[in-house]
């Protein structure tokens, strides 16, 4: 039931002489709501929404009461944009959706939000590494560093890729949203830093490995 509901009925018995006797019965079915803790909690259209955005530490998301299903939407960190004059944008982080995952009281989750990559440097930067990739507070799923500057006298390095956002149930990875690739450098500069591992839709009971990205190739 969607709310606590009371029921009642009466049984009447009649003998062969026409005498009757009544017995009343009643019971109540209590609704046990699904309650969770963690993140910034808001409501919209009958849904309770838990939002996790900070990237400096992991978050706990715990089911404290009831049972039911939850929907999950996760985004990876975006790749950094180039610092070159035209300002080429990095790639968007991947989006992964899981609908109707079964949960019950006592289930525990850990959320690691991947942050975006960092822009490459500008100037006369021979043999200088590109922009750092984004990181995840879980310690893995990081984005790749951008490539070195190219052979032009003064080039812009490649920008770092975004880190993957990762969700664990207990210690098992159930969802990975890959980070976006960083943009390339200017004047034959560094290749783009690739994002974290490609997002994988984690079905119930499935696992999805999360590995770091690989930095882009050097410019020529």
C-alpha positions in Angstrom: 0.0 0.0 0.0 1.1 3.6 -0.6 -0.1 4.8 2.8 -1.2 3.2 6.1 -4.6 1.7 5.5 -7.2 0.2 7.9 -9.5 -2.6 6.9 -12.6 -4.0 8.7 -15.3 -6.6 8.1 -18.1 -8.4 9.9 -19.0 -12.1 9.7 -22.6 -13.0 10.5 -23.7 -16.5 11.3 -27.4 -17.7 11.2 -28.7 -21.0 12.7 -31.6 -23.0 11.5 -34.0 -21.1 13.9 -33.0 -17.8 12.3 -30.9 -16.6 15.2 -27.8 -14.6 14.2 -24.5 -13.8 15.7 -22.0 -11.2 14.5 -18.2 -11.2 14.7 -16.3 -8.0 13.7 -12.7 -8.1 12.5 -10.3 -5.3 11.7 -6.6 -4.9 10.8 -4.2 -2.2 9.7 -1.5 -2.4 7.1 1.3 0.0 7.8 3.2 1.6 4.9 6.9 1.4 5.4 8.4 4.3 3.5 11.8 4.0 1.7 14.1 6.4 3.4 17.7 7.2 2.5 20.4 9.5 3.8 23.2 11.4 2.0 23.9 14.3 -0.3 21.7 17.4 -0.7 18.1 16.3 -0.5 15.3 17.9 -2.5 11.9 16.9 -3.7 10.2 17.2 -7.1 7.1 15.7 -8.5 6.8 13.1 -5.8 10.4 12.1 -6.0 13.0 12.5 -3.3 16.4 13.5 -5.0 19.8 13.1 -3.4 22.5 15.2 -5.2 26.2 14.7 -4.9 28.5 17.4 -6.5 31.7 17.9 -4.4 34.9 16.2 -5.6 37.2 16.6 -2.6 36.0 13.5 -0.8 33.6 10.6 -1.2 30.0 10.6 0.0 27.9 7.9 1.7 24.4 7.1 0.5 22.6 4.7 2.8 19.1 3.1 2.8 18.0 3.5 6.4 14.3 2.3 6.1 12.0 0.3 3.9 12.6 -1.3 0.5 11.9 -0.4 -3.1 13.7 0.8 -6.2 15.8 3.9 -7.0 16.8 5.6 -10.2 20.4 6.7 -10.6 21.9 9.4 -13.0 25.6 10.1 -13.0 27.9 12.4 -15.0 31.6 12.1 -15.5 33.9 15.2 -15.2 34.3 17.3 -18.3 37.5 17.6 -20.2 39.3 20.9 -20.0 39.2 23.5 -22.7 42.3 24.8 -24.6 43.9 28.1 -23.5 44.7 28.8 -27.1 43.1 32.0 -28.5 40.2 30.2 -30.2 39.4 28.4 -26.9 38.5 24.9 -28.2 36.2 23.2 -25.7 36.9 19.9 -24.0 34.5 17.0 -24.2 31.5 16.6 -22.0 31.6 14.0 -19.3 29.6 10.8 -20.0 26.1 10.3 -18.6 24.9 7.0 -17.3 21.3 6.2 -16.1 20.1 3.2 -14.2 16.4 2.8 -13.6 14.6 0.7 -11.0 17.6 -0.7 -9.0 16.3 -2.7 -6.0 17.4 -1.6 -2.6 16.4 -2.3 1.0 17.2 -1.1 4.5 20.9 -1.6 5.4 22.2 -1.1 1.8 25.2 1.2 1.7 26.7 3.0 -1.2 29.8 5.2 -1.8 29.8 8.0 -4.3 33.0 9.3 -5.9 32.4 12.4 -8.1 35.0 12.9 -10.8 36.2 16.4 -11.3 37.1 18.1 -14.6 40.5 18.2 -16.2 42.9 21.2 -16.1 43.7 23.5 -19.0 47.1 23.3 -20.7 49.7 26.0 -20.3 50.6 28.6 -22.9 54.0 29.9 -23.8 57.4 28.6 -24.9 57.0 25.2 -23.3 59.2 22.7 -24.9 59.1 19.3 -23.1 56.5 20.6 -20.7 53.6 18.2 -19.8 50.0 19.1 -20.7 47.2 20.0 -18.3 46.6 17.5 -15.5 43.7 15.1 -15.8 40.8 15.3 -13.3 40.8 13.0 -10.3 38.3 11.0 -8.4 38.4 10.9 -4.5 38.2 7.1 -4.7 41.7 7.1 -6.1 41.0 5.6 -9.5 39.1 6.5 -12.7 41.3 9.6 -13.2 41.5 11.4 -16.5 44.6 11.5 -18.6 47.1 14.4 -18.8 47.2 16.5 -22.0 50.0 16.0 -24.4 53.3 18.0 -24.6 53.5 21.1 -26.8 54.3 20.8 -30.4 57.4 21.9 -32.4 56.2 25.4 -33.0 58.4 28.0 -31.2 55.6 28.8 -28.6 52.8 26.4 -28.4 49.9 25.5 -26.1 49.9 22.1 -24.4 46.9 19.7 -24.6 44.3 20.0 -21.8 43.6 17.3 -19.3 40.7 14.8 -19.5 37.9 14.7 -16.9 37.8 11.9 -14.3 35.1 9.2 -14.2 32.3 9.4 -11.6 32.0 6.1 -9.8 29.3 4.5 -7.6 30.0 1.5 -5.3 27.6 -0.7 -3.3 29.5 -1.9 -0.4 32.9 -2.4 -2.1 31.6 -3.4 -5.5 31.6 -1.0 -8.5 28.1 -0.8 -9.9 28.3 2.3 -12.1 31.0 4.3 -14.0 30.3 7.5 -15.9 33.4 8.2 -18.0 35.1 11.6 -18.1 35.3 13.8 -21.2 38.5 14.2 -23.2 40.5 17.4 -23.0 41.0 19.7 -26.0 44.2 19.6 -28.0 47.0 22.2 -28.0 47.6 25.0 -30.5 50.1 25.2 -33.4 50.7 21.5 -33.7 50.6 21.2 -30.0 49.8 18.4 -27.6 47.1 15.9 -28.3 44.0 16.0 -26.1 44.1 14.2 -22.7 41.7 11.3 -22.9 39.0 11.0 -20.3 38.6 8.3 -17.7 37.2 4.8 -18.5 34.2 4.7 -20.7 30.9 4.7 -18.8 29.3 1.4 -18.2 25.7 0.9 -17.2 25.8 -1.2 -14.1 22.9 -3.5 -14.0 21.9 -5.2 -10.7 24.7 -7.4 -9.5 27.0 -6.4 -12.4 30.4 -4.8 -12.0 32.2 -2.2 -14.1 35.9 -1.7 -13.9 37.1 1.9 -13.7 40.6 2.6 -15.0 42.4 5.9 -15.6 42.6 7.6 -19.0 45.7 7.8 -21.2 47.3 11.1 -22.0 47.2 12.3 -25.6 50.1 12.0 -28.0 52.7 14.7 -28.4 52.3 17.3 -31.1 54.4 17.2 -34.2 
